[in-house]
């Protein structure tokens, strides 16, 4: 029995023996596997309307050492499904260019999903707080990512009064950096002594540095206050889109809170 069948079998076969709260969790995972696979225990608890400890006990009930192990099993389900869907069926014929296009899309889709890990989500929340509290925001685009720096600049204008994308020959803008300044660095390459010195200067003068990078995460140690590591430049673009969600993102957040509260009310009624 492979891992996919194993985790799905556990969720469905144990359903009759679970408590009401645990049944709600299992039903949500079965119906929304792609979503649950990248949710923290706290996020899942809020979505289903149970406590975080209930989610942890549920994972133990299924035989996992903890919730992270259960989530990895769900993530494996998605990767296995993606591998099966990478190529069309034998009755479908694609040109070489068509197959290249399909493989690239599938690869990018998988890489984006791999970016949705707990560490990145935590750092993204911290970056949102930095944006909220900063007076000035500067964006540096290295390794060919300058166009994305400009895109992020335009996208953040509805949130901040002062946002500017700067090139490496415009670093004089950072000469008077101080507390309340946030510098976002976009990079697809490894750190360099030159970039480290820039980052150190900003941080020593009270500013904050956030790195969104598709290079190896270990290469960013000591580089910035926080790092969001993506698998490729497509992942960098996804992070930028999330940062620039703006008013629509706030509306969706309010809607999600309302839906969660509704689920909690329905759960309380069923318990009575």
C-alpha positions as a Markdown table, in Angstrom:
| # | Residue | x | y | z |
|---|---|---|---|---|
| 1 | Unk | 0.0 | 0.0 | 0.0 |
| 2 | Unk | 1.5 | 3.4 | -1.0 |
| 3 | Unk | 1.5 | 6.4 | 1.1 |
| 4 | Unk | -1.4 | 8.1 | -0.7 |
| 5 | Unk | -3.7 | 5.1 | -0.2 |
| 6 | Unk | -2.4 | 4.8 | 3.3 |
| 7 | Unk | -3.3 | 8.3 | 4.5 |
| 8 | Unk | -6.6 | 8.4 | 2.6 |
| 9 | Unk | -7.5 | 4.9 | 3.9 |
| 10 | Unk | -6.8 | 6.0 | 7.4 |
| 11 | Unk | -9.0 | 9.1 | 7.1 |
| 12 | Unk | -11.9 | 7.2 | 5.6 |
| 13 | Unk | -11.8 | 3.9 | 7.4 |
| 14 | Unk | -11.5 | 5.5 | 10.8 |
| 15 | Unk | -14.3 | 8.0 | 10.2 |
| 16 | Unk | -17.0 | 5.9 | 12.0 |
| 17 | Unk | -14.9 | 5.6 | 15.2 |
| 18 | Unk | -13.9 | 9.3 | 15.5 |
| 19 | Unk | -15.5 | 12.0 | 17.7 |
| 20 | Unk | -17.6 | 14.7 | 16.1 |
| 21 | Unk | -14.7 | 17.1 | 16.2 |
| 22 | Unk | -12.3 | 14.6 | 14.6 |
| 23 | Unk | -14.9 | 13.7 | 12.0 |
| 24 | Unk | -15.0 | 17.3 | 11.0 |
| 25 | Unk | -11.2 | 17.4 | 10.6 |
| 26 | Unk | -11.2 | 14.1 | 8.6 |
| 27 | Unk | -14.0 | 15.3 | 6.3 |
| 28 | Unk | -12.2 | 18.6 | 5.6 |
| 29 | Unk | -9.0 | 16.8 | 4.8 |
| 30 | Unk | -10.6 | 14.4 | 2.4 |
| 31 | Unk | -12.5 | 17.1 | 0.6 |
| 32 | Unk | -9.8 | 19.7 | 0.6 |
| 33 | Unk | -6.6 | 17.7 | 0.6 |
| 34 | Unk | -4.7 | 20.3 | -1.5 |
| 35 | Unk | -5.6 | 23.0 | 0.9 |
| 36 | Unk | -5.1 | 21.1 | 4.2 |
| 37 | Unk | -1.6 | 19.8 | 3.1 |
| 38 | Unk | -0.2 | 23.3 | 3.5 |
| 39 | Unk | -2.1 | 24.6 | 6.6 |
| 40 | Unk | -0.6 | 24.8 | 10.0 |
| 41 | Unk | -2.3 | 23.1 | 13.0 |
| 42 | Unk | -3.6 | 26.5 | 14.1 |
| 43 | Unk | -4.9 | 27.4 | 10.6 |
| 44 | Unk | -6.7 | 24.0 | 10.3 |
| 45 | Unk | -8.2 | 24.3 | 13.7 |
| 46 | Unk | -9.6 | 27.8 | 12.9 |
| 47 | Unk | -10.9 | 26.5 | 9.5 |
| 48 | Unk | -12.7 | 23.5 | 11.0 |
| 49 | Unk | -13.8 | 25.2 | 14.2 |
| 50 | Unk | -11.9 | 23.1 | 16.7 |
| 51 | Unk | -9.0 | 23.7 | 19.1 |
| 52 | Unk | -5.4 | 23.3 | 18.0 |
| 53 | Unk | -4.8 | 20.5 | 20.5 |
| 54 | Unk | -7.7 | 18.6 | 18.9 |
| 55 | Unk | -5.9 | 18.7 | 15.6 |
| 56 | Unk | -2.7 | 17.4 | 17.2 |
| 57 | Unk | -4.6 | 14.6 | 19.0 |
| 58 | Unk | -6.3 | 13.7 | 15.7 |
| 59 | Unk | -2.9 | 13.2 | 14.1 |
| 60 | Unk | -1.8 | 11.0 | 17.0 |
| 61 | Unk | -5.1 | 9.0 | 16.7 |
| 62 | Unk | -4.2 | 8.2 | 13.0 |
| 63 | Unk | -0.8 | 6.9 | 14.1 |
| 64 | Unk | 1.4 | 9.9 | 13.3 |
| 65 | Unk | 3.9 | 11.2 | 15.7 |
| 66 | Unk | 2.5 | 14.7 | 15.3 |
| 67 | Unk | 0.6 | 16.9 | 13.0 |
| 68 | Unk | 3.6 | 17.9 | 10.8 |
| 69 | Unk | 4.0 | 14.2 | 9.9 |
| 70 | Unk | 0.4 | 14.0 | 8.9 |
| 71 | Unk | 0.7 | 17.1 | 6.8 |
| 72 | Unk | 3.8 | 15.7 | 5.0 |
| 73 | Unk | 1.8 | 12.6 | 4.2 |
| 74 | Unk | -0.9 | 14.8 | 2.6 |
| 75 | Unk | 1.8 | 16.8 | 0.7 |
| 76 | Unk | 3.1 | 13.5 | -0.7 |
| 77 | Unk | -0.4 | 12.8 | -2.0 |
| 78 | Unk | -0.3 | 16.0 | -4.0 |
| 79 | Unk | 3.2 | 15.4 | -5.3 |
| 80 | Unk | 2.2 | 11.8 | -6.4 |
| 81 | Unk | -0.9 | 13.1 | -8.1 |
| 82 | Unk | 1.1 | 15.8 | -9.9 |
| 83 | Unk | 3.6 | 13.3 | -11.1 |
| 84 | Unk | 0.8 | 11.2 | -12.6 |
| 85 | Unk | -0.7 | 14.2 | -14.3 |
| 86 | Unk | 2.5 | 15.5 | -15.8 |
| 87 | Unk | 2.0 | 13.8 | -19.1 |
| 88 | Unk | -1.1 | 13.4 | -21.2 |
| 89 | Unk | -2.6 | 10.0 | -21.7 |
| 90 | Unk | -1.2 | 7.7 | -24.5 |
| 91 | Unk | -4.1 | 8.6 | -26.8 |
| 92 | Unk | -3.2 | 12.2 | -26.7 |
| 93 | Unk | -0.3 | 13.4 | -28.9 |
| 94 | Unk | 1.6 | 16.6 | -28.3 |
| 95 | Unk | 4.3 | 18.3 | -30.4 |
| 96 | Unk | 7.7 | 18.6 | -28.8 |
| 97 | Unk | 7.0 | 22.3 | -28.1 |
| 98 | Unk | 3.6 | 21.4 | -26.6 |
| 99 | Unk | 5.1 | 18.8 | -24.3 |
| 100 | Unk | 7.8 | 21.2 | -23.3 |
| 101 | Unk | 5.2 | 23.8 | -22.4 |
| 102 | Unk | 3.1 | 21.3 | -20.4 |
| 103 | Unk | 6.2 | 20.0 | -18.5 |
| 104 | Unk | 7.2 | 23.6 | -17.6 |
| 105 | Unk | 3.7 | 24.4 | -16.3 |
| 106 | Unk | 3.6 | 21.3 | -14.2 |
| 107 | Unk | 7.1 | 21.9 | -12.8 |
| 108 | Unk | 6.2 | 25.5 | -11.8 |
| 109 | Unk | 3.0 | 24.4 | -10.2 |
| 110 | Unk | 4.8 | 21.8 | -8.1 |
| 111 | Unk | 7.5 | 24.3 | -7.1 |
| 112 | Unk | 4.9 | 26.9 | -6.0 |
| 113 | Unk | 3.2 | 24.3 | -3.8 |
| 114 | Unk | 6.5 | 23.4 | -2.2 |
| 115 | Unk | 7.0 | 27.0 | -1.2 |
| 116 | Unk | 3.9 | 26.9 | 1.0 |
| 117 | Unk | 5.7 | 25.5 | 4.0 |
| 118 | Unk | 5.2 | 26.5 | 7.6 |
| 119 | Unk | 8.5 | 28.5 | 7.8 |
| 120 | Unk | 7.6 | 30.6 | 4.7 |
| 121 | Unk | 4.1 | 31.3 | 6.0 |
| 122 | Unk | 5.5 | 32.4 | 9.4 |
| 123 | Unk | 8.0 | 34.7 | 7.7 |
| 124 | Unk | 5.4 | 36.0 | 5.3 |
| 125 | Unk | 3.2 | 37.1 | 8.3 |
| 126 | Unk | 6.3 | 38.8 | 9.8 |
| 127 | Unk | 7.0 | 40.6 | 6.5 |
| 128 | Unk | 3.4 | 41.8 | 6.4 |
| 129 | Unk | 3.9 | 43.3 | 9.9 |
| 130 | Unk | 7.1 | 45.0 | 8.8 |
| 131 | Unk | 5.3 | 46.5 | 5.8 |
| 132 | Unk | 2.5 | 47.7 | 8.1 |
| 133 | Unk | 5.0 | 49.4 | 10.5 |
| 134 | Unk | 7.5 | 50.8 | 8.1 |
| 135 | Unk | 7.7 | 54.4 | 7.0 |
| 136 | Unk | 9.7 | 53.8 | 3.8 |
| 137 | Unk | 10.1 | 50.7 | 1.7 |
| 138 | Unk | 12.9 | 50.1 | -0.8 |
| 139 | Unk | 13.1 | 47.2 | -3.2 |
| 140 | Unk | 16.3 | 45.8 | -4.7 |
| 141 | Unk | 16.1 | 43.3 | -7.6 |
| 142 | Unk | 19.3 | 41.2 | -8.1 |
| 143 | Unk | 20.1 | 38.5 | -10.6 |
| 144 | Unk | 17.8 | 39.7 | -13.4 |
| 145 | Unk | 14.9 | 40.3 | -11.1 |
| 146 | Unk | 14.8 | 44.1 | -11.5 |
| 147 | Unk | 11.5 | 43.9 | -13.5 |
| 148 | Unk | 9.9 | 42.1 | -10.5 |
| 149 | Unk | 11.2 | 44.8 | -8.2 |
| 150 | Unk | 9.4 | 47.4 | -10.3 |
| 151 | Unk | 6.3 | 45.3 | -10.3 |
| 152 | Unk | 6.4 | 45.1 | -6.5 |
| 153 | Unk | 6.9 | 48.8 | -6.3 |
| 154 | Unk | 3.8 | 49.5 | -8.3 |
| 155 | Unk | 1.8 | 46.9 | -6.4 |
| 156 | Unk | 2.7 | 48.4 | -3.0 |
| 157 | Unk | 1.8 | 52.0 | -3.8 |
| 158 | Unk | -1.8 | 51.4 | -2.5 |
| 159 | Unk | -0.4 | 50.4 | 0.9 |
| 160 | Unk | 2.6 | 52.7 | 1.5 |
| 161 | Unk | 3.1 | 56.4 | 0.8 |
| 162 | Unk | 6.8 | 55.9 | 0.0 |
| 163 | Unk | 7.9 | 52.9 | -2.0 |
| 164 | Unk | 10.8 | 52.8 | -4.4 |
| 165 | Unk | 12.6 | 50.2 | -6.4 |
| 166 | Unk | 16.3 | 51.0 | -6.7 |
| 167 | Unk | 19.1 | 49.6 | -8.8 |
| 168 | Unk | 22.6 | 48.8 | -7.4 |
| 169 | Unk | 23.9 | 52.1 | -8.8 |
| 170 | Unk | 21.2 | 54.0 | -6.8 |
| 171 | Unk | 22.2 | 52.9 | -3.3 |
| 172 | Unk | 22.7 | 56.5 | -2.2 |
| 173 | Unk | 19.0 | 56.4 | -1.4 |
| 174 | Unk | 20.0 | 54.2 | 1.6 |
| 175 | Unk | 22.7 | 56.5 | 2.9 |
| 176 | Unk | 20.4 | 57.9 | 5.6 |
| 177 | Unk | 18.7 | 54.7 | 6.5 |
| 178 | Unk | 17.2 | 54.5 | 10.0 |
| 179 | Unk | 14.5 | 52.8 | 12.0 |
| 180 | Unk | 11.2 | 52.5 | 10.1 |
| 181 | Unk | 12.9 | 51.7 | 6.8 |
| 182 | Unk | 12.3 | 48.3 | 5.2 |
| 183 | Unk | 14.5 | 47.0 | 2.4 |
| 184 | Unk | 13.1 | 44.0 | 0.4 |
| 185 | Unk | 15.7 | 42.1 | -1.6 |
| 186 | Unk | 14.7 | 39.9 | -4.5 |
| 187 | Unk | 17.3 | 37.4 | -5.6 |
| 188 | Unk | 17.8 | 34.2 | -7.5 |
| 189 | Unk | 21.5 | 33.9 | -6.8 |
| 190 | Unk | 23.7 | 33.2 | -3.8 |
| 191 | Unk | 24.8 | 35.8 | -1.3 |
| 192 | Unk | 27.9 | 37.8 | -2.0 |
| 193 | Unk | 30.2 | 39.9 | 0.3 |
| 194 | Unk | 29.0 | 43.0 | -1.3 |
| 195 | Unk | 25.3 | 42.3 | -0.7 |
| 196 | Unk | 26.1 | 41.2 | 2.9 |
| 197 | Unk | 27.8 | 44.5 | 3.6 |
| 198 | Unk | 24.7 | 46.4 | 2.3 |
| 199 | Unk | 22.4 | 44.3 | 4.4 |
| 200 | Unk | 24.6 | 44.7 | 7.5 |
| 201 | Unk | 24.7 | 48.5 | 7.0 |
| 202 | Unk | 20.9 | 48.7 | 6.8 |
| 203 | Unk | 20.4 | 46.6 | 9.9 |
| 204 | Unk | 23.1 | 48.3 | 12.0 |
| 205 | Unk | 21.4 | 51.6 | 11.3 |
| 206 | Unk | 18.0 | 50.4 | 12.5 |
| 207 | Unk | 16.4 | 49.3 | 9.2 |
| 208 | Unk | 15.0 | 45.8 | 8.4 |
| 209 | Unk | 15.9 | 43.6 | 5.5 |
| 210 | Unk | 13.6 | 40.9 | 4.0 |
| 211 | Unk | 15.0 | 38.5 | 1.4 |
| 212 | Unk | 12.8 | 36.7 | -1.1 |
| 213 | Unk | 15.0 | 34.3 | -2.8 |
| 214 | Unk | 15.1 | 31.2 | -5.0 |
| 215 | Unk | 18.7 | 30.3 | -4.0 |
| 216 | Unk | 19.6 | 27.8 | -1.3 |
| 217 | Unk | 18.1 | 28.9 | 2.1 |
| 218 | Unk | 21.3 | 28.2 | 4.0 |
| 219 | Unk | 23.1 | 30.8 | 1.8 |
| 220 | Unk | 20.9 | 33.5 | 3.4 |
| 221 | Unk | 22.0 | 32.9 | 7.0 |
| 222 | Unk | 22.9 | 36.2 | 8.5 |
| 223 | Unk | 21.8 | 38.0 | 5.3 |
| 224 | Unk | 18.5 | 39.3 | 6.4 |
| 225 | Unk | 16.0 | 39.6 | 9.3 |
| 226 | Unk | 13.7 | 37.1 | 7.5 |
| 227 | Unk | 14.0 | 34.9 | 4.4 |
| 228 | Unk | 11.2 | 33.6 | 2.2 |
| 229 | Unk | 12.7 | 30.8 | 0.2 |
| 230 | Unk | 11.1 | 29.8 | -3.1 |
| 231 | Unk | 12.0 | 27.0 | -5.6 |
| 232 | Unk | 12.4 | 29.3 | -8.6 |
| 233 | Unk | 11.5 | 32.8 | -9.9 |
| 234 | Unk | 7.9 | 31.7 | -10.4 |
| 235 | Unk | 7.7 | 31.3 | -6.6 |
| 236 | Unk | 9.2 | 34.8 | -6.1 |
| 237 | Unk | 6.4 | 36.2 | -8.3 |
| 238 | Unk | 3.8 | 34.3 | -6.3 |
| 239 | Unk | 5.1 | 35.9 | -3.1 |
| 240 | Unk | 5.0 | 39.3 | -4.7 |
| 241 | Unk | 1.4 | 38.8 | -5.8 |
| 242 | Unk | 0.5 | 37.9 | -2.2 |
| 243 | Unk | 2.1 | 41.0 | -0.9 |
| 244 | Unk | 0.2 | 43.2 | -3.4 |
| 245 | Unk | -3.2 | 41.6 | -2.9 |
| 246 | Unk | -4.3 | 44.8 | -1.3 |
| 247 | Unk | -8.0 | 45.5 | -0.6 |
| 248 | Unk | -9.2 | 42.4 | -2.2 |
| 249 | Unk | -7.0 | 40.4 | 0.1 |
| 250 | Unk | -8.5 | 42.2 | 3.1 |
| 251 | Unk | -12.0 | 41.5 | 1.9 |
| 252 | Unk | -11.2 | 37.8 | 1.4 |
| 253 | Unk | -9.7 | 37.7 | 4.9 |
| 254 | Unk | -12.9 | 39.2 | 6.4 |
| 255 | Unk | -15.0 | 36.7 | 4.5 |
| 256 | Unk | -12.9 | 33.8 | 5.7 |
| 257 | Unk | -13.3 | 35.0 | 9.3 |
| 258 | Unk | -17.0 | 35.2 | 8.8 |
| 259 | Unk | -17.1 | 31.7 | 7.3 |
| 260 | Unk | -15.1 | 30.3 | 10.2 |
| 261 | Unk | -17.3 | 31.9 | 12.7 |
| 262 | Unk | -20.3 | 30.4 | 11.0 |
| 263 | Unk | -18.7 | 26.9 | 11.1 |
| 264 | Unk | -18.1 | 27.3 | 14.8 |
| 265 | Unk | -21.7 | 28.3 | 15.4 |
| 266 | Unk | -23.0 | 25.3 | 13.5 |
| 267 | Unk | -20.6 | 23.0 | 15.4 |
| 268 | Unk | -21.9 | 24.3 | 18.8 |
| 269 | Unk | -25.5 | 23.7 | 17.6 |
| 270 | Unk | -24.6 | 20.1 | 16.6 |
| 271 | Unk | -22.9 | 19.5 | 20.0 |
| 272 | Unk | -26.1 | 20.5 | 21.9 |
